[in-house]
Amino acid sequence: MEERRIHPRISISYYLRVTEDSTDTVLGYILDISKSGVRLLSDEKLVEGEVRTGRMDLSLIMNFEQRIVFDITPVWNTPGK
């Protein structure tokens, strides 16, 4: 696959869990992040182009309650990785 990434990926040292905001279902864990997106490790097959609302609870790595809510739109996936 041809590399289309514009911004470099930055690996993160925490295993940040992403849940679906409306159901609290775990969607996966962020492996790395860039200005234009994240790489999410997931057991669930996320449908390309389907918009979902995700949430990260940062209170596990910070000393105060902090959540980030954001839209997730998968642009590609690699099964089995």
C-alpha positions in Angstrom: 0.0 0.0 0.0 1.3 3.4 -0.9 2.1 5.7 2.0 -0.4 8.6 2.1 0.4 9.9 5.6 1.2 13.7 5.6 2.1 14.0 9.3 4.5 11.8 11.2 3.1 9.3 13.8 4.1 9.6 17.4 4.1 6.5 19.5 2.5 6.9 22.9 3.7 5.2 26.1 0.2 4.7 27.5 -2.4 2.1 26.4 -5.2 4.6 25.9 -8.6 2.9 25.7 -11.2 4.3 23.4 -14.9 3.6 24.1 -18.0 4.4 22.1 -19.5 7.4 23.8 -23.1 6.3 23.7 -22.7 2.7 24.8 -19.4 2.5 26.8 -18.4 -0.4 24.5 -14.6 -0.6 24.1 -13.7 0.1 20.5 -9.9 -0.4 20.9 -6.7 1.1 22.1 -4.6 3.9 20.6 -1.1 2.8 19.5 0.1 6.1 17.9 -1.2 9.5 17.0 -0.5 12.2 14.5 -2.1 15.6 13.7 -4.5 14.0 11.3 -5.4 10.8 13.1 -4.7 7.8 15.3 -3.9 4.2 14.8 -6.4 2.1 16.8 -5.9 -1.5 17.7 -9.3 -3.1 17.9 -10.9 -6.6 18.0 -14.0 -5.1 16.4 -14.2 -4.7 12.6 -14.7 -0.9 12.2 -16.5 -0.1 9.0 -14.5 2.3 6.7 -16.3 5.6 6.4 -18.8 4.9 9.3 -18.7 7.8 11.7 -18.9 6.9 15.4 -18.4 9.0 18.5 -15.5 7.8 20.7 -14.3 8.8 24.1 -10.9 8.6 25.9 -10.8 8.8 29.7 -7.5 10.4 30.6 -8.1 10.3 34.3 -6.2 7.0 34.4 -3.0 8.8 33.4 -3.7 12.2 34.9 -4.5 13.4 38.5 -7.9 14.8 37.6 -11.0 13.9 35.7 -10.5 14.5 32.0 -12.3 13.0 29.0 -11.9 13.7 25.3 -14.9 13.0 23.0 -14.3 12.9 19.3 -15.6 11.5 16.0 -14.0 8.3 14.6 -14.1 7.7 10.9 -12.0 4.7 9.9 -10.3 5.3 6.5 -8.7 1.9 6.2 -8.0 -1.2 8.3 -5.7 -4.2 8.3 -7.4 -7.4 9.5 -5.3 -9.6 11.8 -2.7 -6.9 12.8 
